[in-house]
């Protein structure tokens, strides 16, 4: 059983899309375009900065201090999976 969720790999696909894998094996791609608002996230609309993400202790983060909690990212992927099943 997983005590806490974390991102174990992240790969930039194109534009604002990143494929993530979590420590429980769940994988998915997120298009961050609609998530990049507010003071810390707006600079990431520059794709050259967006692509400079790193993983630190299972958290997706950027050099400007922006980050997304792994639980939030996991929920985005789970919601996307469920909505694609309900056609």
N, CA, C and O atoms as a Tinker XYZ file with bonds, in Angstrom:
   348  protein
     1  N      0.844000   -1.195000    0.000000    73     2
     2  CA     0.000000    0.000000    0.000000    64     1     3
     3  C      0.886000    1.255000    0.000000    63     2     4     5
     4  O      1.891000    1.320000    0.707000    81     3
     5  N      0.497000    2.230000   -0.795000    73     3     6
     6  CA     1.236000    3.487000   -0.911000    64     5     7
     7  C      0.758000    4.447000    0.188000    63     6     8     9
     8  O     -0.438000    4.717000    0.305000    81     7
     9  N      1.693000    4.956000    0.986000    73     7    10
    10  CA     1.331000    5.902000    2.041000    64     9    11
    11  C      1.026000    7.281000    1.484000    63    10    12    13
    12  O      0.090000    7.941000    1.936000    81    11
    13  N      1.801000    7.718000    0.513000    73    11    14
    14  CA     1.571000    9.024000   -0.099000    64    13    15
    15  C      1.941000    8.943000   -1.561000    63    14    16    17
    16  O      2.813000    8.175000   -1.967000    81    15
    17  N      1.257000    9.754000   -2.338000    73    15    18
    18  CA     1.460000    9.725000   -3.786000    64    17    19
    19  C      2.588000   10.682000   -4.163000    63    18    20    21
    20  O      2.698000   11.779000   -3.614000    81    19
    21  N      3.419000   10.252000   -5.103000    73    19    22
    22  CA     4.458000   11.144000   -5.616000    64    21    23
    23  C      4.713000   10.823000   -7.080000    63    22    24    25
    24  O      4.449000    9.718000   -7.553000    81    23
    25  N      5.229000   11.815000   -7.777000    73    23    26
    26  CA     5.574000   11.653000   -9.186000    64    25    27
    27  C      6.965000   11.024000   -9.245000    63    26    28    29
    28  O      7.899000   11.512000   -8.609000    81    27
    29  N      7.100000    9.936000  -10.013000    73    27    30
    30  CA     8.409000    9.277000  -10.127000    64    29    31
    31  C      9.078000    9.551000  -11.467000    63    30    32    33
    32  O     10.290000    9.377000  -11.597000    81    31
    33  N      8.301000    9.981000  -12.477000    73    31    34
    34  CA     8.910000   10.391000  -13.738000    64    33    35
    35  C      8.007000   11.393000  -14.441000    63    34    36    37
    36  O      6.783000   11.346000  -14.326000    81    35
    37  N      8.650000   12.304000  -15.176000    73    35    38
    38  CA     7.929000   13.332000  -15.912000    64    37    39
    39  C      8.666000   13.589000  -17.218000    63    38    40    41
    40  O      9.879000   13.799000  -17.226000    81    39
    41  N      7.924000   13.571000  -18.323000    73    39    42
    42  CA     8.503000   13.758000  -19.645000    64    41    43
    43  C      7.720000   14.813000  -20.408000    63    42    44    45
    44  O      6.504000   14.704000  -20.564000    81    43
    45  N      8.425000   15.835000  -20.881000    73    43    46
    46  CA     7.780000   16.868000  -21.695000    64    45    47
    47  C      7.436000   16.264000  -23.046000    63    46    48    49
    48  O      8.281000   15.637000  -23.685000    81    47
    49  N      6.193000   16.452000  -23.480000    73    47    50
    50  CA     5.728000   15.898000  -24.754000    64    49    51
    51  C      5.761000   16.979000  -25.831000    63    50    52    53
    52  O      6.455000   16.839000  -26.838000    81    51
    53  N      5.019000   18.044000  -25.618000    73    51    54
    54  CA     4.972000   19.182000  -26.533000    64    53    55
    55  C      4.258000   20.332000  -25.841000    63    54    56    57
    56  O      3.468000   20.110000  -24.924000    81    55
    57  N      4.524000   21.537000  -26.264000    73    55    58
    58  CA     3.874000   22.728000  -25.728000    64    57    59
    59  C      3.803000   22.656000  -24.196000    63    58    60    61
    60  O      4.830000   22.721000  -23.522000    81    59
    61  N      2.594000   22.523000  -23.655000    73    59    62
    62  CA     2.405000   22.499000  -22.202000    64    61    63
    63  C      1.963000   21.125000  -21.709000    63    62    64    65
    64  O      1.324000   21.010000  -20.663000    81    63
    65  N      2.301000   20.101000  -22.455000    73    63    66
    66  CA     1.923000   18.720000  -22.104000    64    65    67
    67  C      3.099000   17.973000  -21.500000    63    66    68    69
    68  O      4.212000   17.985000  -22.027000    81    67
    69  N      2.818000   17.320000  -20.377000    73    67    70
    70  CA     3.818000   16.503000  -19.689000    64    69    71
    71  C      3.178000   15.162000  -19.358000    63    70    72    73
    72  O      2.060000   15.113000  -18.846000    81    71
    73  N      3.880000   14.081000  -19.646000    73    71    74
    74  CA     3.445000   12.755000  -19.232000    64    73    75
    75  C      4.068000   12.449000  -17.885000    63    74    76    77
    76  O      5.276000   12.591000  -17.694000    81    75
    77  N      3.221000   12.024000  -16.948000    73    75    78
    78  CA     3.653000   11.739000  -15.589000    64    77    79
    79  C      3.428000   10.279000  -15.244000    63    78    80    81
    80  O      2.498000    9.644000  -15.743000    81    79
    81  N      4.287000    9.757000  -14.389000    73    79    82
    82  CA     4.081000    8.440000  -13.799000    64    81    83
    83  C      4.201000    8.594000  -12.294000    63    82    84    85
    84  O      5.091000    9.281000  -11.791000    81    83
    85  N      3.285000    7.939000  -11.580000    73    83    86
    86  CA     3.248000    8.025000  -10.129000    64    85    87
    87  C      3.772000    6.741000   -9.492000    63    86    88    89
    88  O      3.899000    5.712000  -10.155000    81    87
    89  N      4.070000    6.816000   -8.211000    73    87    90
    90  CA     4.670000    5.684000   -7.518000    64    89    91
    91  C      3.738000    4.484000   -7.364000    63    90    92    93
    92  O      4.177000    3.426000   -6.913000    81    91
    93  N      2.471000    4.625000   -7.726000    73    91    94
    94  CA     1.571000    3.469000   -7.702000    64    93    95
    95  C      1.360000    2.893000   -9.097000    63    94    96    97
    96  O      0.537000    1.996000   -9.283000    81    95
    97  N      2.120000    3.417000  -10.099000    73    95    98
    98  CA     2.032000    2.897000  -11.458000    64    97    99
    99  C      1.081000    3.638000  -12.376000    63    98   100   101
   100  O      1.089000    3.393000  -13.582000    81    99
   101  N      0.269000    4.527000  -11.855000    73    99   102
   102  CA    -0.649000    5.303000  -12.694000    64   101   103
   103  C      0.167000    6.232000  -13.580000    63   102   104   105
   104  O      1.114000    6.876000  -13.126000    81   103
   105  N     -0.222000    6.291000  -14.874000    73   103   106
   106  CA     0.455000    7.157000  -15.849000    64   105   107
   107  C     -0.591000    7.965000  -16.595000    63   106   108   109
   108  O     -1.731000    7.530000  -16.763000    81   107
   109  N     -0.190000    9.142000  -17.038000    73   107   110
   110  CA    -1.098000    9.954000  -17.835000    64   109   111
   111  C     -0.422000   11.219000  -18.298000    63   110   112   113
   112  O      0.639000   11.597000  -17.800000    81   111
   113  N     -1.049000   11.868000  -19.259000    73   111   114
   114  CA    -0.534000   13.118000  -19.804000    64   113   115
   115  C     -1.472000   14.252000  -19.426000    63   114   116   117
   116  O     -2.693000   14.139000  -19.541000    81   115
   117  N     -0.872000   15.348000  -18.972000    73   115   118
   118  CA    -1.637000   16.533000  -18.595000    64   117   119
   119  C     -1.236000   17.683000  -19.508000    63   118   120   121
   120  O     -0.052000   17.920000  -19.746000    81   119
   121  N     -2.240000   18.393000  -20.015000    73   119   122
   122  CA    -2.007000   19.639000  -20.736000    64   121   123
   123  C     -2.196000   20.757000  -19.710000    63   122   124   125
   124  O     -3.317000   21.034000  -19.283000    81   123
   125  N     -1.098000   21.391000  -19.323000    73   123   126
   126  CA    -1.101000   22.393000  -18.264000    64   125   127
   127  C     -1.568000   23.769000  -18.725000    63   126   128   129
   128  O     -1.664000   24.681000  -17.904000    81   127
   129  N     -1.858000   23.945000  -19.992000    73   127   130
   130  CA    -2.190000   25.269000  -20.540000    64   129   131
   131  C     -3.231000   26.005000  -19.692000    63   130   132   133
   132  O     -3.067000   27.193000  -19.418000    81   131
   133  N     -4.282000   25.326000  -19.278000    73   131   134
   134  CA    -5.350000   25.976000  -18.509000    64   133   135
   135  C     -5.049000   26.062000  -17.012000    63   134   136   137
   136  O     -5.832000   26.639000  -16.259000    81   135
   137  N     -3.934000   25.500000  -16.579000    73   135   138
   138  CA    -3.553000   25.543000  -15.167000    64   137   139
   139  C     -2.546000   26.657000  -14.872000    63   138   140   141
   140  O     -2.222000   26.917000  -13.713000    81   139
   141  N     -2.059000   27.306000  -15.917000    73   139   142
   142  CA    -0.976000   28.285000  -15.752000    64   141   143
   143  C     -1.520000   29.703000  -15.625000    63   142   144   145
   144  O     -1.426000   30.501000  -16.557000    81   143
   145  N     -2.084000   30.002000  -14.473000    73   143   146
   146  CA    -2.590000   31.331000  -14.187000    64   145   147
   147  C     -2.170000   31.711000  -12.772000    63   146   148   149
   148  O     -1.893000   30.847000  -11.940000    81   147
   149  N     -2.126000   32.988000  -12.515000    73   147   150
   150  CA    -1.665000   33.484000  -11.223000    64   149   151
   151  C     -0.205000   33.898000  -11.309000    63   150   152   153
   152  O      0.505000   33.523000  -12.242000    81   151
   153  N      0.232000   34.670000  -10.333000    73   151   154
   154  CA     1.572000   35.269000  -10.358000    64   153   155
   155  C      2.706000   34.277000  -10.592000    63   154   156   157
   156  O      3.607000   34.545000  -11.387000    81   155
   157  N      2.673000   33.142000   -9.912000    73   155   158
   158  CA     3.805000   32.216000  -10.019000    64   157   159
   159  C      3.729000   31.331000  -11.265000    63   158   160   161
   160  O      4.761000   30.874000  -11.756000    81   159
   161  N      2.524000   31.083000  -11.782000    73   159   162
   162  CA     2.376000   30.178000  -12.919000    64   161   163
   163  C      2.393000   30.879000  -14.274000    63   162   164   165
   164  O      2.815000   30.275000  -15.260000    81   163
   165  N      1.950000   32.126000  -14.356000    73   163   166
   166  CA     1.892000   32.846000  -15.631000    64   165   167
   167  C      3.235000   32.871000  -16.367000    63   166   168   169
   168  O      3.238000   32.731000  -17.589000    81   167
   169  N      4.379000   33.043000  -15.684000    73   167   170
   170  CA     5.652000   33.011000  -16.421000    64   169   171
   171  C      5.902000   31.694000  -17.164000    63   170   172   173
   172  O      6.680000   31.651000  -18.117000    81   171
   173  N      5.238000   30.623000  -16.720000    73   171   174
   174  CA     5.427000   29.317000  -17.359000    64   173   175
   175  C      4.739000   29.229000  -18.718000    63   174   176   177
   176  O      4.897000   28.233000  -19.424000    81   175
   177  N      3.976000   30.259000  -19.094000    73   175   178
   178  CA     3.396000   30.293000  -20.440000    64   177   179
   179  C      4.469000   30.483000  -21.500000    63   178   180   181
   180  O      4.193000   30.350000  -22.692000    81   179
   181  N      5.685000   30.791000  -21.080000    73   179   182
   182  CA     6.854000   30.781000  -21.958000    64   181   183
   183  C      7.338000   29.332000  -21.988000    63   182   184   185
   184  O      7.882000   28.829000  -21.004000    81   183
   185  N      7.137000   28.671000  -23.117000    73   183   186
   186  CA     7.440000   27.237000  -23.222000    64   185   187
   187  C      8.888000   26.928000  -22.843000    63   186   188   189
   188  O      9.163000   25.871000  -22.274000    81   187
   189  N      9.811000   27.831000  -23.150000    73   187   190
   190  CA    11.215000   27.567000  -22.805000    64   189   191
   191  C     11.398000   27.471000  -21.291000    63   190   192   193
   192  O     12.227000   26.685000  -20.830000    81   191
   193  N     10.655000   28.241000  -20.509000    73   191   194
   194  CA    10.705000   28.120000  -19.046000    64   193   195
   195  C      9.901000   26.906000  -18.584000    63   194   196   197
   196  O     10.322000   26.181000  -17.683000    81   195
   197  N      8.750000   26.693000  -19.202000    73   195   198
   198  CA     7.899000   25.555000  -18.827000    64   197   199
   199  C      8.660000   24.233000  -18.905000    63   198   200   201
   200  O      8.495000   23.362000  -18.051000    81   199
   201  N      9.485000   24.093000  -19.925000    73   199   202
   202  CA    10.227000   22.843000  -20.149000    64   201   203
   203  C     11.337000   22.612000  -19.118000    63   202   204   205
   204  O     11.934000   21.536000  -19.098000    81   203
   205  N     11.624000   23.598000  -18.264000    73   203   206
   206  CA    12.717000   23.478000  -17.295000    64   205   207
   207  C     12.265000   22.912000  -15.947000    63   206   208   209
   208  O     12.884000   23.194000  -14.921000    81   207
   209  N     11.192000   22.117000  -15.944000    73   207   210
   210  CA    10.703000   21.525000  -14.701000    64   209   211
   211  C     11.668000   20.459000  -14.185000    63   210   212   213
   212  O     12.465000   19.896000  -14.935000    81   211
   213  N     11.573000   20.208000  -12.908000    73   211   214
   214  CA    12.334000   19.131000  -12.274000    64   213   215
   215  C     11.401000   18.379000  -11.333000    63   214   216   217
   216  O     10.302000   18.838000  -11.023000    81   215
   217  N     11.857000   17.233000  -10.892000    73   215   218
   218  CA    11.156000   16.494000   -9.843000    64   217   219
   219  C     11.992000   16.608000   -8.576000    63   218   220   221
   220  O     13.178000   16.279000   -8.566000    81   219
   221  N     11.365000   17.071000   -7.529000    73   219   222
   222  CA    12.043000   17.184000   -6.247000    64   221   223
   223  C     11.161000   16.538000   -5.186000    63   222   224   225
   224  O     10.099000   17.058000   -4.844000    81   223
   225  N     11.615000   15.392000   -4.669000    73   223   226
   226  CA    10.842000   14.648000   -3.662000    64   225   227
   227  C      9.439000   14.318000   -4.155000    63   226   228   229
   228  O      8.481000   14.354000   -3.383000    81   227
   229  N      9.318000   13.998000   -5.437000    73   227   230
   230  CA     8.042000   13.595000   -6.007000    64   229   231
   231  C      7.124000   14.737000   -6.396000    63   230   232   233
   232  O      5.960000   14.513000   -6.727000    81   231
   233  N      7.642000   15.976000   -6.359000    73   231   234
   234  CA     6.853000   17.156000   -6.700000    64   233   235
   235  C      7.397000   17.752000   -7.995000    63   234   236   237
   236  O      8.608000   17.912000   -8.149000    81   235
   237  N      6.500000   18.080000   -8.923000    73   235   238
   238  CA     6.866000   18.729000  -10.175000    64   237   239
   239  C      7.065000   20.214000   -9.886000    63   238   240   241
   240  O      6.134000   20.884000   -9.438000    81   239
   241  N      8.273000   20.740000  -10.138000    73   239   242
   242  CA     8.546000   22.140000   -9.797000    64   241   243
   243  C      9.400000   22.812000  -10.862000    63   242   244   245
   244  O     10.022000   22.152000  -11.694000    81   243
   245  N      9.415000   24.147000  -10.817000    73   243   246
   246  CA    10.127000   24.968000  -11.792000    64   245   247
   247  C     11.088000   25.906000  -11.080000    63   246   248   249
   248  O     10.927000   26.169000   -9.888000    81   247
   249  N     12.090000   26.418000  -11.799000    73   247   250
   250  CA    13.099000   27.301000  -11.203000    64   249   251
   251  C     12.541000   28.597000  -10.590000    63   250   252   253
   252  O     13.170000   29.178000   -9.706000    81   251
   253  N     11.377000   29.049000  -11.047000    73   251   254
   254  CA    10.799000   30.291000  -10.519000    64   253   255
   255  C     10.013000   30.083000   -9.227000    63   254   256   257
   256  O      9.427000   31.029000   -8.702000    81   255
   257  N      9.996000   28.853000   -8.709000    73   255   258
   258  CA     9.288000   28.563000   -7.463000    64   257   259
   259  C      7.911000   27.949000   -7.642000    63   258   260   261
   260  O      7.281000   27.550000   -6.663000    81   259
   261  N      7.440000   27.868000   -8.868000    73   259   262
   262  CA     6.134000   27.247000   -9.130000    64   261   263
   263  C      6.234000   25.745000   -8.924000    63   262   264   265
   264  O      7.258000   25.137000   -9.237000    81   263
   265  N      5.171000   25.146000   -8.396000    73   263   266
   266  CA     5.103000   23.684000   -8.304000    64   265   267
   267  C      3.648000   23.251000   -8.231000    63   266   268   269
   268  O      2.754000   24.039000   -7.922000    81   267
   269  N      3.440000   21.982000   -8.525000    73   267   270
   270  CA     2.119000   21.379000   -8.427000    64   269   271
   271  C      2.216000   20.183000   -7.499000    63   270   272   273
   272  O      3.087000   19.329000   -7.664000    81   271
   273  N      1.332000   20.124000   -6.535000    73   271   274
   274  CA     1.298000   18.996000   -5.602000    64   273   275
   275  C      0.987000   17.719000   -6.368000    63   274   276   277
   276  O      0.140000   17.723000   -7.261000    81   275
   277  N      1.665000   16.626000   -6.027000    73   275   278
   278  CA     1.402000   15.371000   -6.736000    64   277   279
   279  C     -0.051000   14.911000   -6.605000    63   278   280   281
   280  O     -0.586000   14.293000   -7.525000    81   279
   281  N     -0.683000   15.201000   -5.490000    73   279   282
   282  CA    -2.085000   14.805000   -5.303000    64   281   283
   283  C     -2.992000   15.522000   -6.301000    63   282   284   285
   284  O     -3.935000   14.929000   -6.825000    81   283
   285  N     -2.708000   16.793000   -6.561000    73   283   286
   286  CA    -3.477000   17.568000   -7.538000    64   285   287
   287  C     -3.299000   16.976000   -8.939000    63   286   288   289
   288  O     -4.272000   16.798000   -9.672000    81   287
   289  N     -2.057000   16.675000   -9.300000    73   287   290
   290  CA    -1.768000   16.108000  -10.621000    64   289   291
   291  C     -2.427000   14.744000  -10.783000    63   290   292   293
   292  O     -2.977000   14.432000  -11.840000    81   291
   293  N     -2.368000   13.940000   -9.734000    73   291   294
   294  CA    -2.980000   12.607000   -9.743000    64   293   295
   295  C     -4.486000   12.732000   -9.980000    63   294   296   297
   296  O     -5.069000   11.992000  -10.772000    81   295
   297  N     -5.097000   13.681000   -9.279000    73   295   298
   298  CA    -6.534000   13.898000   -9.441000    64   297   299
   299  C     -6.874000   14.335000  -10.863000    63   298   300   301
   300  O     -7.880000   13.891000  -11.415000    81   299
   301  N     -6.054000   15.195000  -11.464000    73   299   302
   302  CA    -6.292000   15.606000  -12.856000    64   301   303
   303  C     -6.272000   14.404000  -13.793000    63   302   304   305
   304  O     -7.114000   14.291000  -14.683000    81   303
   305  N     -5.317000   13.514000  -13.592000    73   303   306
   306  CA    -5.217000   12.334000  -14.453000    64   305   307
   307  C     -6.374000   11.379000  -14.202000    63   306   308   309
   308  O     -6.940000   10.835000  -15.150000    81   307
   309  N     -6.732000   11.168000  -12.947000    73   307   310
   310  CA    -7.844000   10.274000  -12.620000    64   309   311
   311  C     -9.164000   10.826000  -13.170000    63   310   312   313
   312  O     -9.974000   10.070000  -13.707000    81   311
   313  N     -9.382000   12.122000  -13.042000    73   311   314
   314  CA   -10.601000   12.755000  -13.557000    64   313   315
   315  C    -10.666000   12.622000  -15.075000    63   314   316   317
   316  O    -11.722000   12.326000  -15.635000    81   315
   317  N     -9.517000   12.845000  -15.743000    73   315   318
   318  CA    -9.461000   12.716000  -17.204000    64   317   319
   319  C     -9.775000   11.280000  -17.616000    63   318   320   321
   320  O    -10.500000   11.058000  -18.586000    81   319
   321  N     -9.238000   10.310000  -16.888000    73   319   322
   322  CA    -9.489000    8.894000  -17.208000    64   321   323
   323  C    -10.956000    8.548000  -17.053000    63   322   324   325
   324  O    -11.535000    7.875000  -17.906000    81   323
   325  N    -11.559000    9.008000  -15.967000    73   323   326
   326  CA   -12.975000    8.710000  -15.723000    64   325   327
   327  C    -13.874000    9.377000  -16.752000    63   326   328   329
   328  O    -14.849000    8.774000  -17.202000    81   327
   329  N    -13.561000   10.618000  -17.134000    73   327   330
   330  CA   -14.408000   11.309000  -18.097000    64   329   331
   331  C    -14.290000   10.705000  -19.492000    63   330   332   333
   332  O    -15.241000   10.763000  -20.271000    81   331
   333  N    -13.144000   10.132000  -19.812000    73   331   334
   334  CA   -12.990000    9.495000  -21.132000    64   333   335
   335  C    -13.711000    8.149000  -21.172000    63   334   336   337
   336  O    -14.021000    7.645000  -22.252000    81   335
   337  N    -13.981000    7.560000  -19.996000    73   335   338
   338  CA   -14.719000    6.301000  -19.943000    64   337   339
   339  C    -16.222000    6.515000  -20.050000    63   338   340   341
   340  O    -16.939000    5.629000  -20.515000    81   339
   341  N    -16.707000    7.678000  -19.626000    73   339   342
   342  CA   -18.136000    7.949000  -19.632000    64   341   343
   343  C    -18.542000    8.657000  -20.916000    63   342   344   345
   344  O    -18.811000    9.858000  -20.927000    81   343
   345  N    -18.581000    7.890000  -21.992000    73   343   346
   346  CA   -18.942000    8.451000  -23.294000    64   345   347
   347  C    -20.390000    8.171000  -23.587000    63   346   348
   348  O    -20.893000    8.562000  -24.640000    81   347
